[in-house]
Amino acid sequence: MRHLLDVDDLSPAALAEVLELAVDANPPRVLERRGVALIFEKPSNRTRNSTEMAVVALGGHPISIRGEEIGLDVRESVEDVCRTLAAFHVAIGARVNDHRTLERMVALDAVPIINLLSDFSHPLQAIADLLTLRQHWGSLAGRTLAWVGDGSNVARSLVLACAMSGIEVRLASPPGHALDEVTLDAARSFGCDPLLSTDPAVAVAGADAVVTDTWVSMGQEGESAERLDAFTAYQVNGALMAKAAPGAVFLHSLPAHRGQEVTDAVIDSPASLVWPEAANRLAAARGVLRWSAGESL
């Protein structure tokens, strides 16, 4: 059973295989006449559209389900919901509030479980980012990526994906918002020793890619005032991008809060790969679905 809760559920070789499966423009219809359940406890734009269309591209039938429709641990236990959906579908993708929900689904081992986002990780976004950078650069190993901002779920998965792909990582976060040591140790296990700083200029200096994300994620609205104050110096603007390597690119998982974590001048600049990155969410979902269905190159 091939589950994906974060990118390090894959080996580096398997991650490279997923990337190759993702870019196949004419994939086999491995989900022909089969259903895939897509649970959304959190609303989504890119995730819902990309995963639904990925299932369709593979010949399957996606069914998106809002959190209130099934009431995880309210109307039914997570386990009973999972068992029921497994009776109709060959895989379950879930965008959840609590990562432990996914772990409980995986424990049943009924059908492959794919993390569409949790409070802990966002593997499909990281895979889409690698696809985008590889399309732009041609190869990944030996490049340098700077993350500016919160040590979030998005940062966690991207750092691991970079570590597994030979990309040097630098991280700039305010005190109290750095990436956790467990993730950093996992990155080191793949031969990457991330540079840690509280100064964005240090992280970005000479970097080939600069990446950021929203300062206030869903579920953190109560922390807005504190976060906006803590992250003010971490805006990606023209002055910061000028410190990166010549030809450096900019990534953002979206939605972007223009004027906060990034300026219009950066996100709309020729350096921005944000829209190809968003489009690659479809390819990433397609590659992971093929891998979870048991495909190999």
GUNULUM-626221 format. One record per atom (N, C-alpha, C): x, y, z. Coordinates in steps of 0.1 Angstrom, whole numbers, padded with zeros to 4 digits, always signed. Example, Ala and Ser with C-alpha at 12.3 -4.5 7.8 and 13.67 -1.06 7.14 Angstrom:
+0132-0057+0078;+0123-0045+0078;+0132-0033+0078;+0128-0022+0071;+0137-0011+0071;+0129+0000+0079;
//
This chain:
+0009-0012+0000;+0000+0000+0000;+0009+0012+0000;+0007+0021-0010;+0016+0033-0011;+0008+0045-0006;+0011+0049+0006;+0006+0062+0012;+0016+0073+0010;+0011+0085+0010;+0020+0097+0010;+0015+0107+0019;+0021+0108+0031;+0018+0118+0041;+0028+0130+0040;+0041+0127+0036;+0050+0138+0033;+0061+0132+0023;+0069+0141+0018;+0078+0136+0007;+0088+0126+0012;+0091+0126+0025;+0101+0116+0029;+0095+0102+0032;+0082+0101+0029;+0076+0087+0027;+0082+0081+0015;+0087+0089+0006;+0094+0084-0006;+0109+0083-0003;+0116+0074-0010;+0130+0075-0011;+0134+0085-0021;+0147+0090-0021;+0151+0099-0032;+0148+0094-0046;+0151+0081-0047;+0148+0075-0060;+0134+0074-0064;+0125+0072-0054;+0111+0072-0056;+0105+0086-0059;+0111+0096-0053;+0107+0110-0055;+0111+0113-0070;+0123+0109-0074;+0127+0112-0088;+0117+0105-0098;+0113+0093-0094;+0103+0085-0102;+0090+0092-0103;+0085+0098-0092;+0072+0105-0092;+0073+0117-0101;+0085+0124-0101;+0086+0136-0110;+0086+0132-0124;+0091+0120-0128;+0090+0115-0141;+0076+0111-0145;+0069+0105-0136;+0055+0101-0139;+0047+0113-0140;+0050+0124-0133;+0042+0136-0133;+0043+0143-0147;+0054+0143-0153;+0056+0151-0165;+0052+0143-0178;+0048+0131-0177;+0043+0124-0188;+0029+0130-0193;+0030+0136-0205;+0018+0143-0210;+0007+0133-0214;+0010+0121-0216;+0000+0111-0221;+0000+0099-0212;-0004+0101-0199;-0003+0090-0190;-0014+0079-0192;-0010+0066-0189;-0020+0056-0190;-0032+0058-0181;-0043+0053-0184;-0056+0055-0177;-0057+0045-0165;-0048+0046-0156;-0047+0036-0145;-0059+0037-0135;-0067+0047-0136;-0078+0048-0127;-0091+0047-0135;-0091+0040-0147;-0102+0039-0155;-0114+0032-0148;-0125+0039-0148;-0138+0035-0142;-0136+0033-0127;-0127+0040-0120;-0125+0039-0106;-0127+0053-0100;-0131+0053-0087;-0133+0065-0080;-0122+0069-0070;-0120+0082-0068;-0110+0086-0058;-0118+0097-0050;-0118+0094-0037;-0124+0104-0027;-0115+0115-0023;-0119+0127-0023;-0111+0139-0020;-0118+0146-0009;-0113+0145+0003;-0119+0151+0015;-0113+0165+0017;-0121+0175+0019;-0117+0189+0022;-0122+0194+0035;-0115+0192+0046;-0119+0199+0058;-0115+0214+0057;-0105+0217+0049;-0101+0231+0047;-0105+0234+0032;-0110+0246+0030;-0113+0250+0016;-0101+0251+0007;-0103+0250-0006;-0091+0249-0015;-0095+0255-0029;-0086+0261-0035;-0087+0264-0049;-0078+0255-0058;-0065+0257-0056;-0055+0249-0064;-0056+0234-0061;-0058+0230-0049;-0058+0216-0045;-0070+0209-0051;-0082+0215-0050;-0093+0208-0055;-0093+0207-0070;-0090+0218-0076;-0090+0218-0091;-0079+0208-0097;-0067+0209-0091;-0056+0201-0096;-0059+0186-0094;-0063+0182-0082;-0065+0168-0079;-0077+0162-0086;-0088+0170-0087;-0099+0165-0095;-0095+0162-0110;-0088+0172-0116;-0084+0170-0130;-0074+0160-0132;-0065+0158-0122;-0055+0147-0122;-0062+0133-0123;-0072+0131-0114;-0080+0119-0114;-0087+0117-0128;-0093+0127-0133;-0099+0127-0146;-0089+0123-0157;-0077+0129-0157;-0067+0126-0167;-0062+0112-0167;-0064+0105-0155;-0060+0091-0154;-0072+0082-0156;-0083+0087-0160;-0095+0079-0164;-0104+0077-0152;-0102+0083-0141;-0110+0080-0129;-0121+0090-0127;-0129+0088-0116;-0140+0097-0113;-0137+0103-0099;-0134+0116-0098;-0132+0122-0085;-0145+0126-0078;-0145+0124-0065;-0157+0129-0057;-0151+0137-0046;-0154+0150-0046;-0149+0159-0036;-0160+0160-0025;-0155+0160-0012;-0164+0159-0001;-0160+0170+0009;-0169+0179+0013;-0166+0189+0023;-0166+0182+0037;-0158+0188+0046;-0156+0183+0059;-0169+0181+0066;-0178+0191+0065;-0191+0191+0072;-0200+0180+0067;-0198+0175+0055;-0206+0164+0049;-0204+0151+0056;-0192+0149+0061;-0189+0136+0067;-0187+0137+0082;-0183+0149+0087;-0181+0152+0101;-0172+0142+0108;-0159+0143+0104;-0149+0134+0110;-0149+0135+0125;-0151+0124+0132;-0151+0123+0146;-0163+0131+0152;-0172+0136+0144;-0185+0142+0149;-0196+0133+0145;-0199+0131+0133;-0209+0121+0129;-0204+0107+0129;-0192+0105+0124;-0185+0092+0124;-0171+0093+0128;-0165+0083+0132;-0151+0083+0135;-0143+0084+0122;-0131+0088+0123;-0122+0089+0111;-0121+0075+0105;-0119+0065+0114;-0117+0051+0109;-0130+0046+0101;-0142+0049+0106;-0154+0044+0100;-0156+0052+0086;-0153+0065+0086;-0154+0072+0073;-0144+0066+0063;-0132+0063+0067;-0122+0058+0058;-0126+0044+0053;-0131+0035+0062;-0136+0022+0058;-0147+0023+0048;-0156+0033+0050;-0168+0034+0041;-0163+0039+0027;-0154+0049+0027;-0149+0054+0014;-0141+0044+0007;-0134+0035+0014;-0126+0025+0008;-0135+0014+0001;-0148+0014+0005;-0157+0004-0002;-0160+0009-0016;-0158+0022-0019;-0162+0028-0031;-0151+0033-0040;-0139+0036-0034;-0128+0043-0040;-0115+0035-0039;-0106+0037-0049;-0093+0031-0048;-0083+0039-0041;-0086+0051-0038;-0076+0060-0030;-0084+0071-0024;-0078+0077-0013;-0084+0088-0006;-0074+0099-0005;-0077+0111-0010;-0069+0123-0007;-0076+0131+0003;-0069+0137+0012;-0075+0144+0023;-0067+0157+0027;-0075+0168+0028;-0069+0181+0032;-0075+0183+0045;-0067+0182+0056;-0072+0181+0069;-0067+0192+0079;-0074+0194+0090;-0069+0203+0100;-0058+0197+0108;-0059+0184+0111;-0050+0178+0120;-0043+0166+0113;-0030+0166+0113;-0022+0156+0106;-0025+0142+0112;-0029+0141+0124;-0031+0128+0130;-0043+0121+0124;-0052+0129+0118;-0063+0123+0110;-0058+0114+0099;-0048+0119+0092;-0042+0112+0081;-0035+0099+0086;-0028+0101+0098;-0021+0089+0103;-0031+0078+0107;-0043+0082+0112;-0053+0072+0116;-0058+0065+0103;-0060+0072+0093;-0064+0066+0080;-0054+0056+0075;-0041+0060+0076;-0030+0052+0071;-0030+0039+0079;-0032+0040+0092;-0032+0028+0101;-0041+0017+0097;-0052+0021+0090;-0062+0011+0086;-0056+0003+0074;-0048+0010+0066;-0042+0004+0054;-0052-0002+0044;-0063+0005+0043;-0075+0001+0035;-0073+0004+0020;-0069+0017+0017;-0066+0022+0004;-0055+0032+0005;-0047+0035-0005;-0037+0045-0004;-0043+0059+0001;-0036+0065+0010;-0040+0078+0015;-0030+0088+0010;-0035+0100+0005;-0026+0110+0000;-0029+0123+0007;-0019+0129+0013;-0020+0141+0020;-0022+0153+0010;-0033+0160+0011;-0035+0171+0002;-0032+0184+0009;-0029+0183+0022;-0024+0194+0031;-0029+0191+0045;-0019+0192+0054;-0023+0191+0068;-0015+0203+0076;-0017+0204+0089;-0010+0214+0096;+0005+0210+0098;+0009+0198+0093;+0022+0194+0095;+0030+0194+0081;+0024+0192+0070;+0031+0190+0058;+0022+0193+0046;+0029+0195+0034;+0021+0197+0021;+0030+0191+0010;+0030+0178+0009;+0039+0172-0001;+0036+0175-0015;+0023+0176-0019;+0020+0179-0033;+0026+0192-0038;+0025+0202-0029;+0031+0215-0032;+0046+0214-0034;+0053+0207-0025;+0067+0205-0027;+0071+0198-0040;+0063+0188-0044;+0066+0181-0056;+0063+0191-0068;+0053+0199-0068;+0050+0209-0078;+0062+0219-0079;+0067+0223-0067;+0078+0232-0067;+0091+0226-0074;+0094+0214-0071;+0105+0207-0078;+0103+0206-0093;+0091+0203-0097;+0088+0202-0111;+0090+0216-0118;+0086+0226-0111;+0087+0240-0117;+0102+0244-0118;+0110+0241-0108;+0124+0245-0108;+0131+0236-0118;+0128+0223-0119;+0135+0215-0129;+0131+0219-0143;+0119+0223-0146;+0115+0228-0159;+0123+0241-0163;+0126+0249-0153;+0133+0262-0155;+0148+0260-0156;+0153+0252-0147;+0168+0250-0146;+0173+0239-0155;+0165+0229-0157;+0170+0217-0164;+0174+0205-0155;+0179+0209-0143;+0183+0199-0133;+0183+0206-0120;+0183+0198-0109;+0181+0204-0096;+0194+0204-0087;+0201+0193-0088;+0213+0191-0079;+0223+0203-0081;+0228+0208-0069;+0238+0218-0070;+0232+0232-0069;+0219+0234-0070;+0213+0247-0069;+0211+0251-0054;+0208+0264-0052;+0206+0269-0038;+0192+0276-0038;+0184+0272-0027;+0171+0277-0025;+0170+0284-0012;+0165+0296-0011;+0163+0304+0001;+0148+0304+0005;+0145+0300+0017;+0131+0302+0022;+0131+0313+0031;+0122+0323+0029;+0121+0335+0037;+0107+0335+0044;+0107+0334+0057;+0094+0334+0064;+0092+0323+0074;+0080+0319+0076;+0076+0310+0086;+0081+0296+0083;+0085+0289+0094;+0089+0275+0093;+0076+0266+0093;+0068+0267+0083;+0055+0262+0082;+0054+0248+0076;+0042+0243+0075;+0040+0230+0069;+0045+0230+0054;+0043+0241+0047;+0048+0242+0033;+0064+0242+0033;+0070+0249+0043;+0084+0249+0044;+0090+0235+0047;+0083+0228+0056;+0088+0215+0060;+0089+0206+0048;+0078+0205+0040;+0079+0196+0029;+0088+0200+0018;+0089+0213+0016;+0099+0218+0005;+0113+0216+0009;+0117+0218+0022;+0130+0215+0027;+0134+0201+0025;+0125+0192+0028;+0128+0177+0027;+0129+0174+0012;+0120+0179+0003;+0121+0176-0011;+0134+0181-0017;+0139+0193-0013;+0151+0199-0017;+0163+0190-0013;+0163+0186+0000;+0173+0178+0006;+0175+0165-0002;+0163+0159-0006;+0163+0146-0013;+0167+0148-0028;+0168+0160-0032;+0171+0163-0047;+0184+0170-0049;+0192+0172-0038;+0205+0177-0040;+0206+0192-0040;+0195+0199-0035;+0194+0214-0035;+0199+0219-0022;+0208+0228-0021;+0212+0235-0009;+0201+0244-0004;+0198+0244+0009;+0187+0251+0015;+0192+0261+0025;+0186+0273+0024;+0189+0284+0034;+0175+0289+0039;+0175+0291+0052;+0162+0294+0059;+0164+0307+0067;+0155+0317+0065;+0154+0329+0073;+0141+0330+0079;+0140+0330+0092;+0127+0331+0099;+0129+0339+0112;+0118+0346+0116;+0119+0354+0129;+0121+0344+0141;+0127+0349+0152;+0128+0341+0164;+0115+0335+0168;+0114+0322+0171;+0102+0316+0175;+0094+0310+0164;+0098+0313+0151;+0091+0308+0140;+0099+0300+0130;+0111+0295+0135;+0120+0287+0127;+0114+0273+0125;+0119+0266+0115;+0116+0252+0112;+0120+0243+0123;+0113+0233+0126;+0116+0224+0138;+0128+0216+0136;+0134+0212+0147;+0146+0204+0146;+0144+0190+0140;+0133+0184+0142;+0130+0171+0136;+0132+0172+0121;+0126+0182+0115;+0127+0184+0101;+0141+0186+0096;+0148+0195+0104;+0162+0198+0100;+0170+0185+0101;+0168+0177+0111;+0176+0165+0112;+0173+0155+0101;+0160+0155+0097;+0156+0147+0085;+0163+0151+0073;+0164+0165+0071;+0171+0170+0059;+0186+0166+0060;+0192+0167+0071;+0206+0163+0073;+0208+0149+0069;+0198+0140+0072;+0200+0126+0069;+0201+0123+0054;+0196+0133+0046;+0197+0132+0032;+0210+0139+0026;+0218+0144+0035;+0231+0150+0031;+0230+0165+0029;+0219+0171+0034;+0217+0186+0033;+0217+0192+0047;+0226+0202+0049;+0227+0208+0062;+0222+0223+0060;+0209+0225+0063;+0203+0239+0060;+0210+0250+0068;+0213+0261+0061;+0218+0273+0068;+0206+0280+0074;+0207+0283+0087;+0197+0289+0095;+0200+0304+0099;+0191+0313+0097;+0194+0327+0100;+0181+0334+0103;+0183+0345+0110;+0171+0354+0113;+0172+0366+0103;+0182+0366+0094;+0184+0377+0085;+0180+0373+0071;+0170+0377+0064;+0166+0373+0051;+0178+0376+0041;+0185+0387+0043;+0196+0390+0033;+0207+0379+0033;+0209+0373+0045;+0219+0362+0046;+0214+0350+0038;+0202+0346+0040;+0196+0335+0033;+0196+0337+0018;+0192+0348+0014;+0190+0351-0001;+0203+0353-0009;+0213+0358-0002;+0225+0362-0009;+0230+0351-0018;+0230+0353-0031;+0235+0343-0041;+0226+0332-0044;+0214+0331-0038;+0205+0320-0040;+0199+0320-0054;+0197+0308-0059;+0191+0306-0073;+0176+0307-0073;+0170+0305-0061;+0155+0306-0060;+0152+0311-0046;+0142+0320-0046;+0137+0326-0033;+0122+0322-0032;+0118+0317-0020;+0105+0311-0018;+0099+0317-0005;+0087+0321-0005;+0080+0325+0007;+0066+0320+0007;+0059+0323+0017;+0045+0318+0019;+0038+0329+0028;+0025+0328+0029;+0017+0337+0037;+0022+0337+0052;+0021+0348+0058;+0025+0349+0072;+0015+0344+0081;+0002+0344+0077;-0009+0339+0086;-0017+0328+0078;-0015+0316+0081;-0022+0305+0074;-0035+0302+0080;-0043+0294+0073;-0056+0291+0078;-0055+0284+0092;-0063+0289+0101;-0063+0284+0115;-0054+0292+0124;-0047+0302+0118;-0038+0310+0126;-0044+0325+0127;-0056+0327+0123;-0062+0340+0123;-0061+0347+0136;-0062+0340+0147;-0061+0346+0160;-0047+0351+0164;-0037+0347+0156;-0024+0352+0158;-0020+0363+0148;-0029+0368+0141;-0026+0377+0130;-0018+0389+0134;-0022+0396+0145;-0015+0408+0149;+0000+0405+0152;+0002+0395+0160;+0015+0391+0164;+0024+0387+0152;+0018+0379+0143;+0025+0375+0132;+0029+0386+0122;+0020+0395+0120;+0023+0406+0111;+0034+0414+0116;+0034+0416+0129;+0045+0424+0135;+0058+0416+0134;+0058+0403+0137;+0070+0395+0137;+0077+0394+0123;+0068+0394+0113;+0073+0391+0099;+0075+0403+0090;+0073+0415+0096;+0074+0427+0087;+0088+0428+0080;+0098+0424+0086;+0112+0425+0080;+0115+0414+0070;+0105+0405+0068;+0107+0393+0060;+0100+0394+0046;+0096+0406+0042;+0089+0407+0030;+0099+0405+0018;+0095+0397+0008;+0103+0396-0004;+0099+0407-0013;+0109+0416-0015;+0107+0428-0024;+0118+0429-0033;+0118+0439-0041;+0129+0441-0051;+0143+0442-0045;+0144+0449-0034;+0157+0450-0028;+0162+0437-0023;+0154+0428-0018;+0158+0415-0013;+0162+0406-0025;+0153+0406-0035;+0156+0398-0047;+0169+0402-0054;+0173+0414-0053;+0185+0419-0059;+0197+0413-0053;+0196+0407-0041;+0207+0401-0034;+0209+0386-0038;+0199+0381-0045;+0200+0367-0050;+0209+0366-0062;+0211+0354-0067;+0220+0352-0079;+0214+0358-0091;+0222+0362-0101;+0216+0367-0114;+0207+0356-0120;+0195+0360-0124;+0186+0351-0130;+0178+0343-0119;+0179+0347-0107;+0172+0339-0096;+0157+0340-0099;+0149+0330-0094;+0135+0329-0096;+0128+0330-0083;+0115+0333-0083;+0107+0335-0071;+0095+0325-0072;+0092+0318-0060;+0081+0309-0059;+0073+0313-0047;+0060+0310-0048;+0050+0312-0037;+0039+0302-0040;+0035+0294-0029;+0025+0284-0031;+0011+0289-0033;+0008+0302-0030;-0005+0309-0031;-0015+0303-0021;-0025+0311-0017;-0027+0324-0021;-0017+0334-0015;-0014+0345-0022;-0005+0355-0018;-0012+0367-0012;-0007+0372-0002;-0012+0385+0004;-0002+0396-0001;-0006+0401-0012;+0003+0411-0019;+0005+0423-0009;+0017+0428-0008;+0020+0439+0001;+0024+0434+0015;+0022+0421+0018;+0027+0416+0030;+0040+0408+0027;+0038+0395+0025;+0050+0387+0024;+0057+0389+0010;+0050+0394+0000;+0056+0397-0013;+0050+0410-0019;+0058+0417-0026;+0053+0429-0033;+0048+0425-0047;+0039+0434-0052;+0034+0432-0066;+0046+0431-0076;+0056+0440-0073;+0067+0441-0083;+0075+0428-0084;+0075+0420-0073;+0082+0407-0074;+0073+0396-0080;+0061+0395-0075;+0052+0384-0079;+0048+0385-0093;+0048+0397-0099;+0044+0400-0112;+0056+0402-0122;+0068+0399-0116;+0080+0402-0124;+0084+0390-0133;+0093+0392-0142;+0097+0380-0151;+0104+0369-0142;+0109+0373-0130;+0115+0363-0122;+0105+0353-0115;+0093+0357-0115;+0082+0349-0108;+0078+0337-0116;+0079+0326-0110;+0074+0313-0116;+0061+0309-0109;+0054+0318-0103;+0043+0314-0095;+0032+0308-0103;+0029+0312-0115;+0018+0306-0122;+0021+0293-0128;+0033+0291-0134;+0037+0277-0138;+0037+0268-0125;+0041+0273-0114;+0041+0265-0102;+0027+0261-0098;+0018+0270-0099;+0004+0266-0096;-0001+0256-0106;+0002+0258-0119;-0002+0248-0129;+0004+0234-0127;+0016+0234-0121;+0023+0221-0119;+0016+0213-0107;+0007+0220-0100;+0000+0212-0090;-0008+0200-0096;-0013+0202-0109;-0019+0192-0116;-0010+0180-0119;+0002+0184-0124;+0012+0174-0128;+0016+0166-0115;+0018+0173-0104;+0023+0167-0092;+0012+0157-0087;-0001+0161-0087;-0011+0152-0083;-0012+0140-0092;-0010+0142-0105;-0011+0131-0115;+0001+0121-0112;+0013+0126-0109;+0024+0117-0107;+0022+0109-0094;+0017+0116-0083;+0015+0109-0071;+0004+0098-0072;-0007+0102-0079;-0017+0092-0081;-0012+0080-0089;-0004+0082-0099;+0001+0071-0106;+0010+0062-0097;+0019+0069-0089;+0027+0061-0080;+0019+0054-0070;+0009+0060-0064;+0001+0053-0054;-0007+0041-0060;-0010+0042-0073;-0017+0031-0080;-0007+0019-0083;+0006+0021-0080;+0015+0010-0081;+0024+0011-0094;+0023+0022-0101;+0031+0023-0113;+0045+0025-0110;+0054+0020-0119;+0068+0022-0118;+0073+0024-0132;+0085+0031-0133;+0091+0033-0146;+0099+0021-0151;
//
